[in-house]
């Protein structure tokens, strides 16, 4: 196994605040890798650094051996990395289906002439994209919203829709930022099942999550952050029995 | 969406029927003139709506591109004897290049900053057209030769035969402008309901969501800016030929604001809606001819009231009301 994502001595400071400091770890292909830690520990900042939304103050991120810290999010998507957001980013001016089809962007040729004159090549591609999007919406459990406006969907459904959009890009790795936040127990159980199914397809999953039961159940490895620094790293068993983690976070 | 495609064709069909039905109701050349102007301006507004309504960016200087297209055609055809169609095409390409060069840096800006930058672009164009007296005729403007296709001229004062019928030049121009508008709408609708269109709309919906699934948002913002500028340029060129005269006013700030008001009033993101916006705002000054000096005040007021009471614009608001009512009456039956 080779490391799909390799993070070396990564730091990000906002003014004098060190949101992420000297963080190193690596994620192997096919793993479910979770990042946990108290609020403000730097988890989302770490995700933003990995996905190209922030440029690190120092350190390096490698995706498949290639340094990515100077790349834009869309260039990372081209290299097989997609994500969802804690503050959901759904295009409310579009239908649910169009949001997922947006995820097909990179697989669709977007030639201006075929578009303007709506040539058969475009119609054919669009039909295929719609079928794929339908399949994905059913896969994540949004099948009932195939014809809905995004703005008419419930919070939980939108969270799943965002995952469908990320999967539509056929990523090698997806980063899910607090997918269970705001979900009830039933929805969380469904989410756990969904993440397992995604991992079963060979897609690497990185997760930021507060729901310990969910995280401990599905993760292959965990990274614990505290005040922007790595507190512990290891398998769920190692983390659960780590005295530092218990003191700082799990609370005995 | 199957629904979207259906709606698209329906909208286009209704528009075609309306355009071709208009001559049944008007006989007066002045009214044809007005209808032709409306159709040409509506075409530019359809293009501006791609930028403002769908991609969520703003241009307060769009009349500048309209004016550039108009003056390029005016100068090349009238001063240098070019034929109208090559002039229009070369003008559109030139405007596309200018829009791309200008758009690339300023579309990094957001909100008020983008408004100010586009405003400045419009001002610069208007000032150049005003000051280059030798070429443009300055504030007095310049005459423009009629539109021609391979030596055949289309003038509002001519007489033509169409399918064996004698028609006046006014009517011929109106029909021509109507067909151009239909094509403009058809192209715009095709663009919107496509991967490119989704990328554009996602820039409006959530730029960051767009970028993480691989949309190069900077590229798409420039693209839509260029496309909307080309729409303005082409319509401006036709407008110049139709009017037979151009003045720098068509590139000016007032006209930019009128174009934006048409988009906002008709309904941002509704291609048919913004045409209604253009019709209403072109007709209104005619109905209120006594208040000519107050025109801009009126437009400002309309813009404000629409923003406050009807932020989605005329057509979407009306469609919503209708849908609600239908639901209510359907609910009543059960």
Interface residues (C-beta under 8 A of the other chain):
Chain A: X51 X53 X72 X73 X74 X76 X77 X78 X82 X83 X85 X89 X90 X91 X92 X93 X94 X95 X97 X98 X101 X102 X103 X104 X105 X106 X108 X109 X110 X112 X115 X116 X117 X118 X122 X125 X126 X129 X147 X162 X165 X166 X168 X169
Chain B: X1 X3 X4 X187 X190 X191 X194 X195 X196 X197 X198 X199 X201 X202 X204 X205 X206 X208 X209 X210 X211 X212 X213 X214 X215 X216 X217 X223 X269
